[in-house]
Amino acid sequence: MTRQEIETWLREEDEEILSELWERADRVRSETVGEEVHLRGLIEFSNHCERNCTYCGIRKGNRRLSRYRMSTEEILECAQLARRLGYGTVVLQSGQDEQFPAEWLAEVIREIKGATGLAVTLSVGERSERELRLWREAGADRYLLRFETSDLTLYRRIHPPLRGRSPDRIAQLRLMRELGFEIGSGVMIGIPGQSYSSLAADISLFGELDLDMIGVGPYIPHPDTPLSRVRSPLPPGEQVPAVDVMTYKVIALSRLVCPEANIPATTALATVNPREGRALGLSRGANVIMPNITPACYRRLYDIYPGKAGPAETPEECHARLLALLQSLGRRPGVGPGSRRRSRQPHSYPVG
């Protein structure tokens, strides 16, 4: 699929034509990853961050936010809960927190693996090769690092660099793959200044990187960030809207570009469309949900965007609701770690 073909789909607004895209993506999802929906327990273990990304509520410059770091014991309790609920993976997520020692996180990974046998996904920002190698050797299975946009001008506008740190997240993803991680990335949809052509380039890049995981969600402005006060510099008709239907398009196109990837119906999608956001995501190419199992006292402080879906639910209540959702869709919860299923033959699916 060419970038122009991808952009044509992104601009499409006819519901009847779009229904063909939804059906095609759902068929490819069924053929490649099956009817299972893998549930990954999300543990947001630190909201400290060294970065000042202009869109994120936990940015270093947000002085209104109370900061926290979970202890090893608290993280292990969450991992044990994930195992009791039947999840095959825990996702350890934080801001770009450089105050915790890499060796500490390596020991946490070893303890989770030893006590639960769960797969471990890391999402802790841009890190050195030494740290990545240490965590991989400790047993981490996957690494998620969203590049947010492949438009370098827009990227630099929203991601002020850290001193002495290369901002090349694509190079980092390739390094992670060399080290043996399954790699995941993704983008925000509707960032002020994001054009249809740049979003099409992002989706094309998913295929070039042959991503194992793809996470996409709508941009949700946070009032305590600079980007929330910025208007798009693009002319009318060129700015990508931050709406749920655009996210469904990106999920569906991502499924066609990377048929075997694990693709979540994200919390951000459920936030902008509480009634049916996740259900529509799952019916248009997604096969993963990441229920938040962070203790409630911390969950509200991981404030990357406002109004996050499900803040008052217990993990058990959330789990029961998700099981009911899967049953209503004729899908079933996944068993085991839910790693990427690699086929021997390349897939080729028409999209035009």
C-alpha positions in Angstrom: 0.0 0.0 0.0 1.4 3.3 -1.0 1.4 6.4 1.2 -1.1 8.0 -1.2 -3.4 5.1 -0.9 -3.1 5.3 2.9 -3.8 9.1 2.8 -6.9 8.5 0.6 -8.3 6.2 3.3 -7.5 8.7 6.0 -9.4 11.4 4.1 -12.4 9.1 3.3 -15.6 10.2 5.1 -18.3 8.1 3.3 -19.6 5.6 5.8 -20.5 3.0 3.3 -17.0 3.1 1.8 -15.4 3.1 5.3 -17.4 0.0 6.1 -15.4 -1.9 3.5 -12.2 -0.8 5.4 -13.6 -2.0 8.8 -14.6 -5.3 7.3 -11.3 -5.9 5.6 -9.3 -5.0 8.7 -11.5 -7.3 10.9 -11.1 -10.2 8.5 -7.3 -9.8 8.4 -7.3 -9.6 12.2 -9.2 -12.9 12.4 -7.0 -14.6 9.8 -3.7 -13.6 11.4 -4.1 -13.3 15.2 -7.4 -15.0 15.7 -10.4 -14.4 18.0 -8.4 -14.0 21.2 -8.1 -10.6 22.9 -5.0 -10.4 25.0 -5.3 -8.5 28.3 -2.1 -6.8 29.5 -2.0 -5.5 33.0 -0.7 -1.9 33.0 1.4 -0.8 36.0 2.2 2.9 35.9 5.0 2.7 38.5 6.4 6.3 38.3 5.1 9.6 37.1 8.5 11.3 37.4 9.8 12.6 34.1 12.9 14.4 32.9 11.3 15.5 29.7 9.2 18.6 28.9 7.1 17.2 26.0 4.6 19.9 25.2 1.5 17.6 25.2 2.0 15.5 28.3 0.5 16.1 31.7 3.4 14.5 33.6 6.0 16.7 31.9 8.8 17.9 34.2 7.5 21.5 34.0 4.1 20.7 35.4 4.5 21.9 39.0 0.9 21.2 39.9 1.4 17.4 39.8 2.2 15.3 42.9 5.0 12.9 42.0 5.3 9.2 43.1 7.4 6.1 42.6 6.0 2.7 43.5 8.1 0.3 45.6 9.3 -3.1 44.5 6.7 -4.7 46.8 3.9 -2.7 45.4 4.8 -3.5 41.8 5.0 -7.2 42.7 1.6 -7.1 44.3 0.2 -5.7 41.0 1.9 -8.5 39.0 0.5 -11.1 41.3 -3.0 -9.6 40.8 -2.4 -9.7 37.0 -1.7 -13.4 37.3 -4.8 -14.1 39.4 -6.9 -12.3 36.8 -5.5 -14.5 34.1 -3.4 -11.9 32.3 -0.3 -13.1 30.4 1.6 -9.9 30.4 2.4 -6.9 32.7 3.4 -3.6 31.2 5.8 -1.5 33.4 5.3 2.1 32.4 6.8 5.3 33.6 7.8 8.8 32.5 11.4 9.3 31.5 12.4 8.8 35.1 16.2 8.6 35.4 16.4 8.6 39.1 15.7 4.9 39.6 18.8 2.7 39.0 18.7 0.5 36.0 19.8 -2.4 38.2 16.7 -1.9 40.4 14.4 -2.3 37.4 16.4 -5.3 36.3 15.8 -6.9 39.7 12.0 -6.1 39.6 11.9 -7.8 36.2 13.6 -10.9 37.5 11.3 -11.0 40.5 8.2 -10.7 38.4 9.4 -13.4 36.1 10.3 -15.7 38.9 7.2 -15.2 41.0 4.6 -15.1 38.2 6.0 -16.3 34.9 4.3 -13.4 33.2 5.7 -11.7 30.1 7.1 -8.2 30.8 6.7 -5.2 28.5 8.7 -2.1 29.3 7.6 1.5 28.4 10.1 3.7 30.2 11.3 6.1 27.5 14.6 6.6 25.7 17.4 4.6 27.4 21.0 3.7 26.8 22.2 0.5 25.2 23.6 -0.6 28.5 20.3 -0.3 30.3 18.3 -1.9 27.4 20.8 -4.9 27.4 20.6 -5.2 31.2 16.8 -5.3 31.2 16.7 -7.8 28.3 19.1 -10.1 30.1 16.9 -9.8 33.2 14.0 -11.2 31.2 12.1 -8.3 29.7 10.3 -9.5 26.6 9.0 -6.4 24.9 9.7 -2.7 24.7 7.2 0.0 23.7 8.5 3.4 22.5 6.1 5.5 20.6 7.7 7.8 18.0 4.5 10.0 18.1 5.2 11.4 14.6 7.7 10.7 11.8 7.5 14.4 10.8 10.8 15.7 12.2 9.8 19.3 12.3 6.6 18.5 14.3 8.5 16.0 16.5 11.1 18.7 17.5 8.2 21.1 18.2 6.5 18.8 20.7 9.6 16.9 22.1 12.3 19.2 23.4 15.4 17.1 23.5 17.3 16.0 26.6 20.8 17.4 26.7 23.3 15.0 25.2 20.6 12.6 24.2 19.9 11.5 20.6 16.3 12.1 19.7 16.3 9.3 17.1 13.6 6.9 18.4 13.6 4.9 15.2 17.3 4.0 15.8 16.4 3.1 19.4 13.6 0.7 18.1 16.0 -1.0 15.7 18.5 -1.4 18.5 15.9 -2.9 20.8 15.1 -5.5 18.1 18.8 -6.3 17.7 18.8 -7.0 21.5 16.0 -9.4 21.1 13.0 -7.4 22.3 9.6 -7.5 20.5 9.2 -3.8 19.6 6.2 -1.6 19.8 5.6 1.9 18.7 2.8 4.3 17.6 1.6 7.8 17.2 -0.8 10.3 18.5 -3.6 11.3 16.2 -4.6 14.9 15.8 -1.6 16.7 17.2 -1.8 20.4 16.2 0.3 20.6 13.1 -0.1 16.9 12.0 -1.1 16.7 8.4 -2.8 13.8 6.6 0.4 13.2 4.6 2.5 13.0 7.7 0.1 10.6 9.4 0.1 8.4 6.2 3.9 8.4 6.4 3.7 7.3 10.0 1.5 4.3 9.1 3.8 3.4 6.2 6.7 3.5 8.7 4.9 0.9 10.9 5.3 -1.5 8.0 8.9 -0.6 7.3 9.8 -1.3 10.9 7.7 -4.5 10.9 6.4 -3.6 14.3 5.3 -6.3 16.7 3.0 -3.9 18.6 1.3 -0.8 17.4 -0.4 1.7 19.9 -2.3 4.6 18.5 -4.8 7.0 20.2 -6.3 10.4 19.7 -4.5 13.5 21.0 -6.4 14.7 24.2 -5.3 18.2 25.3 -4.1 18.6 28.8 -4.8 22.1 30.3 -1.4 22.2 32.1 0.6 21.8 28.9 1.8 24.3 26.3 0.3 22.4 23.3 -3.2 22.8 24.7 -2.9 26.5 24.0 -1.5 26.1 20.4 -3.6 26.3 17.3 -2.7 24.3 14.2 -0.5 26.1 11.7 -2.0 24.0 8.9 -4.6 25.3 6.5 -8.2 24.0 6.7 -8.5 20.5 5.3 -4.9 19.6 6.1 -5.0 19.2 9.9 -5.8 15.7 11.1 -8.8 15.9 13.6 -8.3 14.3 17.0 -11.6 12.3 16.8 -12.3 8.6 17.4 -13.2 7.7 13.8 -9.7 8.8 12.7 -8.3 6.5 15.3 -10.4 3.6 13.9 -9.0 4.4 10.5 -5.4 4.2 11.8 -6.1 1.0 13.7 -7.6 -0.6 10.5 -4.8 0.6 8.2 -2.2 -0.5 10.8 -3.7 -4.0 10.7 -3.5 -4.1 6.9 0.1 -2.8 6.9 1.3 -5.0 9.8 -1.2 -8.0 9.7 0.5 -9.9 12.6 1.0 -7.0 15.0 -0.6 -6.8 18.4 -2.8 -3.7 18.3 -4.6 -2.4 21.4 -7.9 -0.6 21.7 -6.5 2.0 24.0 -7.7 3.8 27.1 -7.5 7.1 25.2 -9.9 5.7 22.6 -12.3 4.7 25.5 -11.9 8.2 26.9 -13.1 10.0 23.8 -15.8 7.5 23.2 -16.8 5.9 26.5 -19.8 4.0 25.3 -18.3 2.0 22.4 -14.7 3.2 21.8 -13.0 -0.1 22.7 -15.7 -2.2 21.1 -15.4 -0.4 17.8 -11.6 -0.6 18.0 -11.8 -4.4 18.5 -14.2 -4.8 15.6 -11.9 -2.7 13.3 -8.6 -4.5 13.7 -7.5 -4.4 17.4 -6.8 -7.5 19.4 -5.4 -6.2 22.8 -6.7 -4.3 25.8 -4.5 -3.0 28.6 -6.5 -2.8 31.8 -4.9 -0.5 34.4 -4.0 -2.4 37.5 -2.0 0.5 39.1 -3.2 1.1 42.7 -5.9 3.8 42.7 -3.9 6.2 44.9 -1.3 6.4 42.1 -3.5 5.9 39.1 -5.0 9.3 39.3 -1.6 10.9 39.5 -0.4 9.3 36.2 -2.1 12.3 34.5 -0.9 12.3 31.0 -4.2 13.5 29.7 -7.5 14.5 31.5 -10.6 12.5 32.0 -8.9 9.1 31.6 -11.5 6.3 31.3 -12.2 4.1 34.3 -10.5 5.9 37.1 -12.8 4.8 39.9 -13.0 1.1 38.9 -11.2 -1.6 40.8 -9.1 -3.9 38.7 -11.6 -6.7 39.4 -14.5 -4.5 38.3 -12.7 -3.5 35.1 -11.9 -7.1 34.4 -15.5 -8.2 34.7 -16.6 -5.4 32.4 -14.0 -6.4 29.8 -15.0 -10.0 29.9 -18.6 -9.0 29.3 -17.5 -6.8 26.4 -15.5 -9.7 24.8 -18.5 -12.0 25.2 -20.8 -9.5 23.5 -18.4 -9.3 20.5 -18.0 -13.1 20.2 -14.4 -12.8 21.2 -12.5 -14.6 24.1 -9.7 -13.5 26.4 -6.2 -14.6 25.3 -4.3 -17.3 27.1 -0.5 -17.0 27.8 1.9 -14.1 26.9 0.3 -13.4 23.5 3.5 -12.9 21.6 3.4 -12.0 18.0 2.5 -14.9 15.7 5.0 -14.9 12.9 3.8 -16.7 9.7 6.2 -18.4 7.3 4.7 -16.7 4.3 4.3 -12.9 3.8 0.8 -11.6 3.7 -0.6 -9.5 1.0 -4.0 -7.9 1.5 -5.6 -5.5 -1.0 -6.7 -2.3 0.5 -7.9 -0.2 -2.5 
